[in-house]
Amino acid sequence: MTNFEPSLRLHLDGEALVSNWRALDARSGPARAGAAVKANGYGLGAREVVTHLRDAGCRDFFVAHWGEAETIADLVPPSWISVLNGIAQADIAAVQALGAIPVLNSPEQVANWRNAGGGRCHVMLDSGINRLGLALDQASILADLDIDILLSHLASADEDVLQNARQLEIFADARAHIRAQRSSLANSAGIMLGADYHFDLTRPGLSLYGGIARAEMAEWIKPVVSLSARLLQVRDLPAGAMVGYNATHVCREETRMGTISLGYADGYLRAFSGKGRAWVDGLELPVIGRVSMDLVTLNLNAAPELREGDWVNVEYDLVTAAALTGLSQYELLTGLGTRFARIWR
Ligand SMILES: *Cc1c(COP(=O)(O)O)cnc(C)c1O
């Protein structure tokens, strides 16, 4: 908390977040939708995200780190929290005290969990992403474990490729050999691959937050995040003036320019240099020159009445920004920094 007026705002639409979760839950058929809330709720703020989704009826929350589980453990029963990155031997006592459920990924983790007295756990089966998880031929070490969710993760659900069906087949095979209460395969994009991929629980992340995981979702996923920044200074530059580090922009004409309180330290990366835009009342304000750590320079010729202290809306439509910068929608969200005033409505 700070006593100062923030100069950078992240506007977060709680109704849109809940609407996206409900839509993904409905499209999961009889399966329930959980929520991936790792990386601080994909940059939005995990506590607010969990509170909204809990109140909407979500019961399964996925994080990557134990510290992330701790951050939300007073908001939901700890057993609703699953920790994807597994357990280190040194953490097992703290894990059991917290009560969130570990996703066991390796034979070592299975052995350590069993030796520590076991208890309810989840198990990640690697069906082909080759990242984390047990191979199908290691299933025998799971006998007698109290497994709630058997999970696997799709590598290419955002594409129509054979790998999806292959992973589905391996997962279905695993279910026949591993006894678990529930099964879960699909992320946001995986939900769109059809009922065969839904099992008991789906695990959307990106699309909860307005990301368009597959093109066909664009019609019903609502944007959740928008950005605005304050003009710190406005000035008039003559033709020929050079703007920003390394003078990558030279004014072709007399230019009214403004500098806003936003930079790559906030997640607005240098990839937006000379490509990003801000808007005021439908008027386009192109980013000129290089994005710096704390500052972005805009051409204000379209809106010369703007003054120091005014706010502009920084374009952050995820699909547009991803196409413009080459960053993924995931990077655009999870990179959002700590200096924003996060304003929920
Ligand atoms: C991050 C993650 C998800 C969510 O994926 P999205 O593509 O953001 O929907 C689901 N499952 C696992 C294992 C993950 O790591």
The ligand as an SDF file (V2000), in Angstrom:
LIG
                    3D

 15 15  0  0  0  0  0  0  0  0999 V2000
   -0.7490  -23.6120  -16.6720 C   0  0  0  0  0  0  0  0  0  0  0  0
   -1.4090  -24.9370  -16.6910 C   0  0  0  0  0  0  0  0  0  0  0  0
   -2.7590  -25.0600  -17.0460 C   0  0  0  0  0  0  0  0  0  0  0  0
   -3.5560  -23.9200  -17.6230 C   0  0  0  0  0  0  0  0  0  0  0  0
   -3.2370  -23.7930  -19.0020 O   0  0  0  0  0  0  0  0  0  0  0  0
   -3.8590  -22.6690  -19.9460 P   0  0  0  0  0  0  0  0  0  0  0  0
   -3.2550  -22.9480  -21.2710 O   0  0  0  0  0  0  0  0  0  0  0  0
   -3.4220  -21.3550  -19.3830 O   0  0  0  0  0  0  0  0  0  0  0  0
   -5.3320  -22.8130  -19.9220 O   0  0  0  0  0  0  0  0  0  0  0  0
   -3.3460  -26.2980  -16.9090 C   0  0  0  0  0  0  0  0  0  0  0  0
   -2.6290  -27.3780  -16.4820 N   0  0  0  0  0  0  0  0  0  0  0  0
   -1.3200  -27.2980  -16.1660 C   0  0  0  0  0  0  0  0  0  0  0  0
   -0.6010  -28.5170  -15.7240 C   0  0  0  0  0  0  0  0  0  0  0  0
   -0.6680  -26.0890  -16.2750 C   0  0  0  0  0  0  0  0  0  0  0  0
    0.6370  -26.0100  -15.9870 O   0  0  0  0  0  0  0  0  0  0  0  0
  1  2  1  0
  2  3  1  0
  2 14  2  0
  3  4  1  0
  3 10  2  0
  4  5  1  0
  5  6  1  0
  6  7  2  0
  6  8  1  0
  6  9  1  0
 10 11  1  0
 11 12  2  0
 12 13  1  0
 12 14  1  0
 14 15  1  0
M  END
$$$$
